[in-house]
Amino acid sequence: MTTLSEKITIAKKKKEEGNESFKQKNYVDALKGYHFGYLYIKGLDAKNLPIPSTVELTAEQRREITELSLSLFLNMAACHLQLHKYDKVIEDCNKALGLSPENEKALFRQGQAYLALNDLEKAEINFEKVLKTSPNDHVVHNEFKRLRTKQKEADQQQKKVFAAMFGPTSSQE
């Protein structure tokens, strides 16, 4: 039987393997590494997951497992973002935010996914939260500019639709 320490060590090794694959832009293999890493620690200790009754965790072990879970969720979200699987990005970020509600990376990546899905209101909410804590982050500002451009395009498109619906008609009197 694998001990708690061994599971944590294996999870960290899988994360490192995922990191190497990510650096090589092999996002599918990276995702596998992160996912398998998470499977090794799933259920050991994370919010809303049962802790096996036979395992007593120290505060340090709980912290380590939570931090590792958070990192794995963020890394899976990064892979899904590169693979254009935006629903999965949102799901991974929701899990990360469950562990760390104000996590900037999770908010930002989730905002990017919302932007890609044209959910402009949710993207704006996420980017604004990040900008409150990191007002000088140029990457976030660039995404915010992309959001504003999409919002303007959507407004112009809506105006065209309304003009076609309610614009001047030839009335026969």
Backbone torsions as a table, in degrees:
resi	resn	phi	psi	omega
1	MET	NA	139.0	-177.9
2	THR	-81.5	132.5	179.9
3	THR	-80.2	167.1	178.1
4	LEU	-58.4	-47.0	-179.8
5	SER	-61.7	-39.6	179.3
6	GLU	-66.1	-40.1	178.8
7	LYS	-62.9	-42.7	178.6
8	ILE	-63.6	-42.6	179.3
9	THR	-63.0	-43.8	178.9
10	ILE	-64.2	-42.3	179.5
11	ALA	-60.6	-42.1	178.5
12	LYS	-65.1	-38.0	178.5
13	LYS	-65.2	-42.9	178.2
14	LYS	-63.1	-38.1	177.6
15	LYS	-62.8	-44.5	178.7
16	GLU	-61.5	-40.3	177.0
17	GLU	-62.3	-42.2	177.0
18	GLY	-61.2	-41.8	179.0
19	ASN	-60.7	-41.8	179.1
20	GLU	-64.0	-43.0	178.5
21	SER	-64.5	-39.6	-179.8
22	PHE	-62.9	-43.0	179.0
23	LYS	-59.4	-31.4	179.4
24	GLN	-88.4	8.0	-179.3
25	LYS	62.1	25.9	175.4
26	ASN	-98.0	81.4	-170.1
27	TYR	-71.5	-29.3	179.1
28	VAL	-68.0	-46.8	178.4
29	ASP	-67.0	-36.5	177.5
30	ALA	-61.3	-45.5	179.5
31	LEU	-59.7	-41.3	177.4
32	LYS	-60.6	-45.5	179.6
33	GLY	-59.9	-46.2	-179.7
34	TYR	-65.5	-40.8	-178.9
35	HIS	-65.2	-45.9	178.8
36	PHE	-64.5	-37.0	175.9
37	GLY	-59.4	-43.9	179.1
38	TYR	-65.0	-38.6	-179.2
39	LEU	-61.2	-30.6	179.4
40	TYR	-69.3	-29.1	-177.9
41	ILE	-107.9	-6.6	-179.7
42	LYS	-57.0	129.8	177.7
43	GLY	88.7	-13.2	178.1
44	LEU	-69.5	-48.9	174.5
45	ASP	-175.3	112.7	174.0
46	ALA	-160.4	155.6	-179.8
47	LYS	-55.0	137.2	175.0
48	ASN	67.4	12.6	175.3
49	LEU	-115.3	139.7	-179.1
50	PRO	-67.9	141.3	176.0
51	ILE	-96.4	125.6	179.2
52	PRO	-55.0	134.0	-173.8
53	SER	-65.8	-20.1	-178.9
54	THR	-84.7	-7.1	-176.0
55	VAL	-109.0	121.9	173.8
56	GLU	-103.6	120.7	-176.9
57	LEU	-101.7	141.7	173.2
58	THR	-82.0	165.5	177.3
59	ALA	-60.2	-38.1	179.1
60	GLU	-65.1	-42.1	178.2
61	GLN	-64.5	-41.7	177.7
62	ARG	-60.5	-44.8	179.7
63	ARG	-62.4	-45.6	-178.6
64	GLU	-62.9	-43.3	-180.0
65	ILE	-66.9	-40.9	179.1
66	THR	-64.8	-45.6	179.1
67	GLU	-62.8	-41.1	179.7
68	LEU	-67.5	-42.2	177.6
69	SER	-61.0	-45.3	179.1
70	LEU	-58.5	-47.7	-179.7
71	SER	-61.8	-41.5	179.9
72	LEU	-66.3	-40.9	177.2
73	PHE	-62.7	-43.5	179.2
74	LEU	-63.7	-40.1	179.9
75	ASN	-69.4	-38.5	176.0
76	MET	-63.6	-39.2	177.7
77	ALA	-62.3	-40.2	178.8
78	ALA	-63.2	-40.7	177.6
79	CYS	-64.5	-48.3	-179.6
80	HIS	-60.9	-34.5	177.5
81	LEU	-63.4	-45.1	178.8
82	GLN	-65.7	-29.4	-179.3
83	LEU	-90.1	3.0	179.1
84	HIS	61.8	32.5	176.0
85	LYS	-102.3	76.6	-168.7
86	TYR	-68.4	-33.4	176.5
87	ASP	-63.3	-37.4	178.0
88	LYS	-69.2	-35.8	177.0
89	VAL	-59.2	-47.7	-178.9
90	ILE	-61.6	-42.5	179.2
91	GLU	-62.2	-48.3	179.6
92	ASP	-61.8	-41.6	-179.9
93	CYS	-67.6	-36.4	175.2
94	ASN	-60.9	-39.6	177.5
95	LYS	-65.9	-42.4	178.3
96	ALA	-63.7	-42.9	-179.8
97	LEU	-68.0	-24.3	173.4
98	GLY	-65.8	-27.6	178.7
99	LEU	-92.3	-30.9	-176.9
100	SER	-145.9	86.7	-169.8
101	PRO	-56.8	-24.1	-179.0
102	GLU	-109.9	19.5	-175.9
103	ASN	-62.8	119.3	-175.1
104	GLU	-64.7	-41.2	-180.0
105	LYS	-62.9	-42.6	180.0
106	ALA	-65.1	-44.5	179.0
107	LEU	-62.8	-42.0	-178.3
108	PHE	-67.4	-49.5	-179.2
109	ARG	-63.4	-38.5	177.4
110	GLN	-64.8	-40.5	175.9
111	GLY	-60.4	-40.6	177.3
112	GLN	-62.1	-40.7	179.0
113	ALA	-66.0	-44.3	177.6
114	TYR	-60.5	-40.2	179.2
115	LEU	-62.8	-44.1	179.4
116	ALA	-63.8	-31.1	179.5
117	LEU	-88.5	4.2	-178.4
118	ASN	62.1	26.8	171.1
119	ASP	-92.1	78.2	-168.8
120	LEU	-67.8	-33.4	179.6
121	GLU	-65.0	-46.3	179.8
122	LYS	-67.9	-37.5	177.3
123	ALA	-60.6	-43.8	-179.4
124	GLU	-62.4	-43.3	179.0
125	ILE	-58.7	-46.4	-178.6
126	ASN	-65.0	-46.7	-178.8
127	PHE	-63.7	-38.6	178.4
128	GLU	-63.6	-38.5	177.7
129	LYS	-62.0	-41.7	-179.7
130	VAL	-67.8	-41.9	-178.2
131	LEU	-66.2	-25.9	177.1
132	LYS	-64.4	-36.9	-178.7
133	THR	-94.9	-22.5	179.3
134	SER	-133.1	69.7	-173.9
135	PRO	-66.0	-17.2	-177.9
136	ASN	-103.6	10.7	-178.0
137	ASP	-75.7	109.8	-175.7
138	HIS	-67.0	-33.4	179.8
139	VAL	-64.8	-42.4	178.6
140	VAL	-66.5	-41.1	177.5
141	HIS	-60.8	-39.0	178.2
142	ASN	-64.0	-41.9	178.1
143	GLU	-66.3	-36.4	178.7
144	PHE	-64.6	-37.3	176.2
145	LYS	-64.3	-42.5	176.5
146	ARG	-60.3	-40.4	177.7
147	LEU	-60.5	-48.3	-179.4
148	ARG	-60.7	-39.8	177.7
149	THR	-62.2	-45.5	178.6
150	LYS	-64.4	-37.7	178.5
151	GLN	-63.5	-42.3	178.5
152	LYS	-63.7	-42.8	178.5
153	GLU	-62.4	-41.9	179.0
154	ALA	-64.9	-40.1	177.7
155	ASP	-63.5	-43.3	179.4
156	GLN	-64.2	-40.8	178.5
157	GLN	-63.5	-41.5	179.2
158	GLN	-64.4	-39.6	177.8
159	LYS	-62.2	-40.7	178.3
160	LYS	-63.0	-42.4	179.8
161	VAL	-62.9	-46.3	-179.7
162	PHE	-66.4	-37.1	178.6
163	ALA	-63.7	-39.7	178.5
164	ALA	-68.0	-35.4	-178.6
165	MET	-76.9	-42.2	-171.5
166	PHE	-116.7	5.5	-176.8
167	GLY	-68.8	-175.7	-177.6
168	PRO	-61.2	134.0	176.5
169	THR	-120.5	153.1	177.3
170	SER	-83.5	111.8	-179.2
171	SER	-95.2	138.4	179.0
172	GLN	-101.9	108.6	-178.2
173	GLU	-110.6	NA	NA
